[in-house]
Every structure is written in structure tokens, then in C-alpha cells.
Amino acid sequence: MEKQQKKTTRQEQLGIMLADSIIEVAHQTYNASRGKAIIEACIKRLQERMPEIQPKKATLQYKKARYG
């Protein structure tokens, strides 16, 4: 039997694509320590700013536009 793989969401796919692009930039430095430093700086900054992402209540105007 094959294991069923979890289907990735569009948000996860976008996150993976963004991470891959950062890795590609790091590869293009042709310097492993510099590339790792770039990646570590990105991770650190993302972790610092993660608390900024908070759910907000939808306004009536938004609900009408979105759901009719």
C-alpha cells in the first residue's frame, strides 16, 4: 500500500515557492557561509514579525463583497 500524501494548500505552496527562491538567491552567492547567513537572517526576521499576523473581524462591507 502506498502512503497517502497530504495535499498542500495554496498558502503552503506559496510559502514553499518563496522559500525556494530565497534558497536560490543564497546559491547564487557562490559562498556557502554567506548563503547560510542570508537564509538565517530571513528566518530570524520572519520569526520576529510573525506576531504581526493577527486575525481581524470582517467588516460588513467586506462580507457583502465576498459573500453577496
C-alpha positions in Angstrom: 0.0 0.0 0.0 1.1 3.5 -0.8 1.0 6.2 1.8 -1.4 8.9 1.0 0.4 12.2 0.9 -1.2 15.2 2.5 -2.4 17.7 -0.2 -0.7 21.0 0.3 -2.8 24.2 0.4 -2.3 27.2 -1.9 -0.8 29.0 1.1 1.7 26.2 1.8 2.6 26.1 -1.9 3.3 29.8 -2.0 5.4 29.5 1.2 7.4 26.7 -0.4 7.9 28.7 -3.6 9.1 31.8 -1.6 11.5 29.7 0.5 12.9 28.1 -2.7 13.5 31.5 -4.2 15.5 32.5 -1.1 17.5 29.3 -1.3 18.2 30.1 -5.0 19.5 33.6 -4.1 21.7 32.0 -1.4 23.1 29.5 -4.0 24.0 32.4 -6.4 26.3 33.9 -3.8 28.8 31.0 -4.6 29.8 31.3 -0.9 28.2 28.7 1.5 28.8 30.7 4.6 27.3 33.9 3.0 24.3 31.9 1.7 23.6 30.3 5.1 23.8 33.8 6.7 21.2 35.1 4.2 18.9 32.2 5.0 19.4 32.5 8.7 18.7 36.3 8.6 15.5 35.6 6.6 14.3 33.1 9.2 15.1 35.3 12.1 13.2 38.3 10.6 10.2 36.1 9.7 10.1 34.8 13.3 10.3 38.3 14.7 7.5 39.5 12.5 5.2 36.5 12.8 3.2 38.1 15.7 2.2 40.9 13.4 -0.1 38.5 11.5 -3.3 38.5 13.5 -6.9 37.7 12.5 -9.2 40.7 12.1 -13.0 40.8 12.2 -14.5 41.1 8.7 -16.4 44.3 8.1 -20.0 44.2 6.9 -18.8 45.8 3.6 -16.2 43.1 3.1 -18.8 40.3 3.9 -21.2 41.7 1.3 -18.5 42.0 -1.3 -17.2 38.5 -0.6 -20.3 36.5 0.1 -23.1 38.6 -1.5 
